[in-house]
Amino acid sequence: METESQPTLLERQYSEEHLRFLRETNPKLLRKITQSGTLDQYLRTVGEQAASMEIHMMMQQVRSPAEMALPHLERMERLQGYRQAVKEIVQHDLIFQPVPRAQKG
C-alpha cells in the first residue's frame, strides 16, 4: 500500500495562496474544480509545481560561481533579494493564473 507524502510547508503555502486567488478572482472555476472532486489534488499539484520552480531557480543562483565568490554576509543579503524576486516570478507564472499552465489541456 503506497501512501502519499505530506506536502512541504512551501507547497502548502503556495497551494493556499492559489486557493485564495481562485476564491477572489474565479469562484466559478473553483466551484467547478470542487464539484469534480479534484480540488485537493489540483491544489497539491499547483503547490508542488510552484515549490519545485522556486527551489530550482534558487539553486541555480546559489551555485553560480559569482555568488560563491562573494563574502558570506553579502551573499546572504543578495540571496534574500533573489528569493523575493523568485517568489514574484513563481506567483506570476503559476499562482496568480486561473489555471496553471501545466493543468491546461
C-alpha positions as CSV (number, residue, x, y, z in Angstrom):
1,M,0.0,0.0,0.0
2,E,1.5,3.3,-1.1
3,T,0.9,6.4,0.9
4,E,1.3,9.9,-0.3
5,S,3.9,12.1,1.4
6,Q,2.7,15.2,3.2
7,P,3.2,18.4,1.4
8,T,6.1,20.6,2.5
9,L,5.5,24.0,4.2
10,L,6.4,25.7,0.9
11,E,4.0,23.6,-1.1
12,R,1.2,24.3,1.4
13,Q,1.9,28.0,1.3
14,Y,1.7,28.1,-2.5
15,S,-1.4,25.9,-2.5
16,E,-3.2,28.2,0.0
17,E,-2.2,31.3,-1.9
18,H,-3.6,29.9,-5.2
19,L,-6.8,28.9,-3.4
20,R,-7.2,32.4,-2.1
21,F,-6.5,33.7,-5.6
22,L,-9.3,31.5,-7.1
23,R,-11.8,32.5,-4.4
24,E,-11.2,36.1,-5.1
25,T,-10.9,36.1,-8.9
26,N,-12.6,33.0,-10.3
27,P,-15.1,31.5,-7.9
28,K,-16.9,29.8,-10.9
29,L,-13.7,27.8,-11.8
30,L,-13.2,27.0,-8.1
31,R,-16.7,25.7,-7.8
32,K,-16.2,23.5,-10.9
33,I,-13.0,22.0,-9.6
34,T,-14.6,21.4,-6.2
35,Q,-17.6,19.7,-7.7
36,S,-15.4,17.5,-9.7
37,G,-13.9,16.2,-6.5
38,T,-10.3,17.1,-7.6
39,L,-9.7,20.2,-5.6
40,D,-7.2,18.7,-3.2
41,Q,-5.2,17.0,-5.9
42,Y,-5.3,20.1,-8.0
43,L,-4.0,22.4,-5.2
44,R,-1.4,19.8,-4.3
45,T,-0.1,19.8,-7.9
46,V,0.0,23.6,-8.0
47,G,1.9,23.7,-4.7
48,E,4.3,21.1,-5.8
49,Q,5.0,22.8,-9.1
50,A,5.4,26.2,-7.5
51,A,7.8,24.9,-4.8
52,S,9.8,23.0,-7.3
53,M,10.1,26.0,-9.5
54,E,11.2,28.2,-6.6
55,I,13.8,25.7,-5.4
56,H,15.2,25.1,-8.9
57,M,15.6,28.8,-9.5
58,M,17.2,29.5,-6.2
59,M,19.6,26.5,-6.5
60,Q,20.7,27.9,-9.9
61,Q,21.5,31.2,-8.3
62,V,23.2,29.8,-5.1
63,R,25.5,27.6,-7.1
64,S,26.6,30.3,-9.6
65,P,30.4,31.0,-9.5
66,A,29.8,34.7,-9.0
67,E,27.7,34.0,-5.8
68,M,30.2,31.5,-4.5
69,A,33.0,34.1,-4.7
70,L,31.2,36.7,-2.5
71,P,31.8,37.2,1.2
72,H,29.3,35.4,3.3
73,L,27.3,38.3,4.6
74,E,27.0,39.9,1.1
75,R,26.0,36.6,-0.3
76,M,23.2,36.1,2.3
77,E,21.9,39.6,1.6
78,R,21.8,39.0,-2.1
79,L,20.1,35.7,-1.7
80,Q,17.3,37.3,0.3
81,G,16.7,39.7,-2.6
82,Y,16.8,36.8,-5.1
83,R,14.3,34.8,-3.0
84,Q,11.8,37.7,-3.2
85,A,12.3,38.0,-7.0
86,V,11.9,34.3,-7.5
87,K,8.8,34.2,-5.4
88,E,7.3,37.0,-7.5
89,I,8.1,35.0,-10.7
90,V,6.5,31.9,-9.3
91,Q,3.4,33.8,-8.3
92,H,3.2,35.4,-11.7
93,D,3.8,32.2,-13.7
94,L,1.8,29.7,-11.6
95,I,-0.1,31.1,-8.5
96,F,-1.8,34.1,-10.0
97,Q,-3.0,32.3,-13.1
98,P,-6.6,31.0,-13.3
99,V,-5.4,27.5,-14.3
100,P,-1.6,26.9,-14.1
101,R,-0.1,26.1,-17.4
102,A,0.6,22.5,-16.5
103,Q,-3.0,22.0,-15.7
104,K,-4.4,23.2,-19.1
105,G,-5.5,20.8,-21.7
